């Protein structure tokens, strides 16, 4: 029983970090062109 609980906790952590990583990746994809465009305008 404890093993299953540990596995589910690890699975939740992995999901959390995956979502965090994907959102950071998307923010970078959106932010980098915006920042470069902004710098070109200045």
Buried (B, 14 or more C-beta within 10 A) or exposed (E): EEEEEEEEEEEEEEEEEEEEEEEEEEEEEEEEEEEEEEEEEE
